[in-house]
Amino acid sequence: MKKQKETQKTREKKKDFKKLLRAAREGKNGTEKVRKLLETGANPNDEPEDEDCEMPLHAAAASGHIPMVKLLLQYGADVNCMRNERSPLDAAIEVKKLSMIRFLLKAGANVNAKGHLTPLVRAVNGGRTDIVRTLLDAGADVNAVTSRGTALCKAASQRNVKLIRMLLDAGADLSAPQGHSAPLTNAARSGDMPSFKMLLDAGADMNGSGPFYTILEAAAAGGNLRMIKFILASVTEKPTKKELSDALWHAACFGQPDVVKFLIEQGAGVNIRPRWVRGCSQREKTAVEIAAYRGHFSAVKLLLEAGANAKGGALVSAIKKGCSIEIITHMLESGADPNGAYVYKTLAQSVQHKRVDEGIVRLLLEHGLDVDDRSHNRVGLTLLSAAAESGQTNLVKHLLAAGADVNAKSAVDLFGKIRTPLMAAAEGGWAEIVPGLLQAGADVNASVEGRTALDFAMENQYTDVVNLLRAAGASLSSSPNLDGIIT
């Protein structure tokens, strides 16, 4: 009995908390509801069941209604309670409620409470100079390091010279915090010349970049050609070919064709792989491969014209990203192997999902692509099955003319579903494709796990396909019930 009473009490407590939270979210309209709930025993500091749920004081702070917050504080709400790495002060900063921020600070909110971000870094992220000024005046630590670096790191990445100036005047450190890029590096990455020059004038070190980029690499990624020229003119030692090549890779990675062209002209090597790049899972790719992988085809074209080696994974990436036939042609002329690793598999999947132009398939076949992928000893999706399944009549005709095996069994999905091209066409109801496959010698009674093309057509009630298969001699043995389908 005692346990039942405790359970009932817990349920009522949870119910009261939910009501309190809902009312707090209503702002001004919920004040009286909050008052009544608090007067009847609701606890504003109860932990919610849902891990992602905020506290009533967070909700009230975000509403901007000061009387509501004052009421919750009167009933014991913790002004510094942390929930999901956020304090009520953070909640007010996120919605840029300056009067609420000032009220919470007067009520004892910790201006340096540190969750995922500090209040100051969160305010810089919001871009409001008046809020940043208020926090600094309240004693915010200008050099506190968070998951986004310091406040100055964040301001530098946002191209906000007013905030940069304010933080510098408050004593912000120009060096790179542990595990983060320096403010100057972030300004270079943002591509904002005024921010970059302001930090330099304040004494930032062009060689103190941090673990992610050098200054030159960051500027190349940001795409500001003027900044890159300024950096090259300012450094005491001319960058090495490797340093220029690393910068080229970043320009290619982020799709900055003007910078790619300039760095090539400065002597960057187009086939040099980059130095270790923290946080980048694609660093083993060359510049042309990463540009193709990211879909930056203007950069791909420039790199190929400069002699980039296309024998690696660039062709696979270009096919996967649906690039133009012009780029594919450039790659093939630059030495890309149409029978290289993953080319056939990627092409077949792209055909299956209609993500590649038929002309590209023809071009690859003209350059020696194995139409049936016989170089791989496995059962994979063939081009013919992919084209038949997706109803691409003209491509089916072209593949048959190129000698595709009309009876090859292949896996048409990730779960190993095996089909012949005829089965794939029948299952998709492509009556215009079936005759061509039959004429090319497709085995009308070929089976997979006892099921034939006729079974697949019947299951989906494709009458035209059923009739075509029956006329070609499809067996009745596995498909006894044709009532209402044969005409």
URPEFEN-V344298 format. One record per residue. N is the residue number from 1. RES is the residue in one small letter. SS is DSSP state (@ for helix, = for strand, . for the rest). BURIAL is I if it has 9 or more other ideal C-beta (glycine too) atoms within 8 Angstrom, else O. Layout:
N/RES/SS/BURIAL
N/RES/SS/BURIAL
//
This chain:
1/m/./O
2/k/@/O
3/k/@/O
4/q/@/O
5/k/@/O
6/e/@/O
7/t/@/O
8/q/@/O
9/k/@/O
10/t/@/O
11/r/@/O
12/e/@/O
13/k/@/I
14/k/@/I
15/k/@/O
16/d/@/I
17/f/@/I
18/k/@/O
19/k/@/I
20/l/@/I
21/l/@/I
22/r/@/I
23/a/@/I
24/a/@/I
25/r/@/I
26/e/./I
27/g/@/I
28/k/@/I
29/n/@/O
30/g/@/I
31/t/@/I
32/e/@/O
33/k/@/I
34/v/@/I
35/r/@/I
36/k/@/O
37/l/@/I
38/l/@/I
39/e/@/O
40/t/./O
41/g/./O
42/a/./I
43/n/./I
44/p/./I
45/n/./I
46/d/./O
47/e/./O
48/p/./I
49/e/./O
50/d/./O
51/e/./O
52/d/./O
53/c/./I
54/e/./I
55/m/./I
56/p/@/I
57/l/@/I
58/h/@/I
59/a/@/I
60/a/@/I
61/a/@/I
62/a/@/I
63/s/@/I
64/g/./I
65/h/./I
66/i/@/I
67/p/@/O
68/m/@/I
69/v/@/I
70/k/@/I
71/l/@/I
72/l/@/I
73/l/@/I
74/q/@/O
75/y/./O
76/g/./O
77/a/./I
78/d/./O
79/v/./I
80/n/./I
81/c/./I
82/m/./O
83/r/=/O
84/n/./O
85/e/./O
86/r/=/I
87/s/./I
88/p/@/I
89/l/@/I
90/d/@/I
91/a/@/I
92/a/@/I
93/i/@/I
94/e/@/I
95/v/./O
96/k/./O
97/k/./I
98/l/@/I
99/s/@/O
100/m/@/I
101/i/@/I
102/r/@/I
103/f/@/I
104/l/@/I
105/l/@/I
106/k/@/O
107/a/./I
108/g/./O
109/a/./I
110/n/./O
111/v/./I
112/n/./I
113/a/./I
114/k/=/O
115/g/./I
116/h/./O
117/l/./I
118/t/=/I
119/p/@/I
120/l/@/I
121/v/@/I
122/r/@/I
123/a/@/I
124/v/@/I
125/n/@/I
126/g/@/I
127/g/./O
128/r/./I
129/t/@/I
130/d/@/O
131/i/@/I
132/v/@/I
133/r/@/I
134/t/@/I
135/l/@/I
136/l/@/I
137/d/@/O
138/a/./O
139/g/./O
140/a/./I
141/d/./O
142/v/./I
143/n/./I
144/a/./I
145/v/./O
146/t/=/I
147/s/./O
148/r/./I
149/g/=/I
150/t/./I
151/a/@/I
152/l/@/I
153/c/@/I
154/k/@/I
155/a/@/I
156/a/@/I
157/s/@/I
158/q/./I
159/r/./I
160/n/./I
161/v/@/I
162/k/@/O
163/l/@/I
164/i/@/I
165/r/@/I
166/m/@/I
167/l/@/I
168/l/@/I
169/d/@/O
170/a/./O
171/g/./O
172/a/./I
173/d/./O
174/l/./I
175/s/./O
176/a/./I
177/p/./I
178/q/./O
179/g/./O
180/h/./I
181/s/./I
182/a/./I
183/p/@/I
184/l/@/I
185/t/@/I
186/n/@/I
187/a/@/I
188/a/@/I
189/r/@/I
190/s/@/I
191/g/./I
192/d/./I
193/m/@/I
194/p/@/O
195/s/@/I
196/f/@/I
197/k/@/O
198/m/@/I
199/l/@/I
200/l/@/I
201/d/@/O
202/a/./O
203/g/./O
204/a/./I
205/d/./I
206/m/./I
207/n/./O
208/g/./I
209/s/./I
210/g/./I
211/p/./O
212/f/./I
213/y/./I
214/t/./I
215/i/@/I
216/l/@/I
217/e/@/I
218/a/@/I
219/a/@/I
220/a/@/I
221/a/@/I
222/g/@/I
223/g/./I
224/n/./I
225/l/@/I
226/r/@/O
227/m/@/I
228/i/@/I
229/k/@/I
230/f/@/I
231/i/@/I
232/l/@/I
233/a/@/O
234/s/@/O
235/v/./I
236/t/./O
237/e/./O
238/k/./O
239/p/./I
240/t/./O
241/k/@/I
242/k/@/I
243/e/@/I
244/l/@/I
245/s/@/I
246/d/@/I
247/a/@/I
248/l/@/I
249/w/@/I
250/h/@/I
251/a/@/I
252/a/@/I
253/c/@/I
254/f/./I
255/g/./I
256/q/./I
257/p/@/I
258/d/@/O
259/v/@/I
260/v/@/I
261/k/@/I
262/f/@/I
263/l/@/I
264/i/@/I
265/e/@/O
266/q/./O
267/g/./O
268/a/./I
269/g/./I
270/v/./I
271/n/./O
272/i/./I
273/r/./O
274/p/./I
275/r/./O
276/w/./O
277/v/./O
278/r/./O
279/g/./O
280/c/./O
281/s/./O
282/q/./O
283/r/./I
284/e/./O
285/k/./I
286/t/./I
287/a/@/I
288/v/@/I
289/e/@/I
290/i/@/I
291/a/@/I
292/a/@/I
293/y/@/I
294/r/@/I
295/g/./O
296/h/./I
297/f/@/I
298/s/@/O
299/a/@/I
300/v/@/I
301/k/@/I
302/l/@/I
303/l/@/I
304/l/@/I
305/e/@/O
306/a/./O
307/g/./O
308/a/./I
309/n/./I
310/a/./I
311/k/./O
312/g/./O
313/g/./I
314/a/@/I
315/l/@/I
316/v/@/I
317/s/@/I
318/a/@/I
319/i/@/I
320/k/@/O
321/k/./I
322/g/./O
323/c/./I
324/s/./O
325/i/@/I
326/e/@/O
327/i/@/I
328/i/@/I
329/t/@/I
330/h/@/I
331/m/@/I
332/l/@/I
333/e/@/O
334/s/./I
335/g/./O
336/a/./I
337/d/./O
338/p/./I
339/n/./I
340/g/./I
341/a/./O
342/y/./O
343/v/@/I
344/y/@/I
345/k/@/I
346/t/@/I
347/l/@/I
348/a/@/I
349/q/@/I
350/s/@/I
351/v/@/I
352/q/@/I
353/h/./O
354/k/./O
355/r/./O
356/v/./I
357/d/./O
358/e/@/I
359/g/@/O
360/i/@/I
361/v/@/I
362/r/@/I
363/l/@/I
364/l/@/I
365/l/@/I
366/e/@/O
367/h/./O
368/g/./O
369/l/./I
370/d/./I
371/v/./I
372/d/./I
373/d/./I
374/r/./O
375/s/./O
376/h/./O
377/n/./O
378/r/./O
379/v/./O
380/g/./I
381/l/./I
382/t/./I
383/l/@/I
384/l/@/I
385/s/@/I
386/a/@/I
387/a/@/I
388/a/@/I
389/e/@/I
390/s/./I
391/g/./I
392/q/./I
393/t/@/I
394/n/@/O
395/l/@/I
396/v/@/I
397/k/@/I
398/h/@/I
399/l/@/I
400/l/@/I
401/a/@/O
402/a/./O
403/g/./O
404/a/./I
405/d/./O
406/v/./I
407/n/./I
408/a/./I
409/k/./I
410/s/=/I
411/a/=/I
412/v/./I
413/d/./O
414/l/./O
415/f/./O
416/g/./O
417/k/./O
418/i/=/I
419/r/=/I
420/t/./I
421/p/@/I
422/l/@/I
423/m/@/I
424/a/@/I
425/a/@/I
426/a/@/I
427/e/@/I
428/g/@/I
429/g/./I
430/w/./I
431/a/@/I
432/e/@/O
433/i/@/I
434/v/@/I
435/p/@/O
436/g/@/I
437/l/@/I
438/l/@/I
439/q/@/O
440/a/./O
441/g/./O
442/a/./I
443/d/./O
444/v/./I
445/n/./O
446/a/./I
447/s/./O
448/v/=/I
449/e/./O
450/g/./O
451/r/=/O
452/t/./I
453/a/@/I
454/l/@/I
455/d/@/I
456/f/@/I
457/a/@/I
458/m/@/I
459/e/@/O
460/n/./O
461/q/./O
462/y/./I
463/t/@/I
464/d/@/O
465/v/@/I
466/v/@/I
467/n/@/I
468/l/@/I
469/l/@/I
470/r/@/I
471/a/@/O
472/a/./O
473/g/./O
474/a/./I
475/s/./I
476/l/./O
477/s/./O
478/s/./I
479/s/./I
480/p/./O
481/n/./O
482/l/./I
483/d/./O
484/g/./O
485/i/./I
486/i/./O
487/t/./O
//
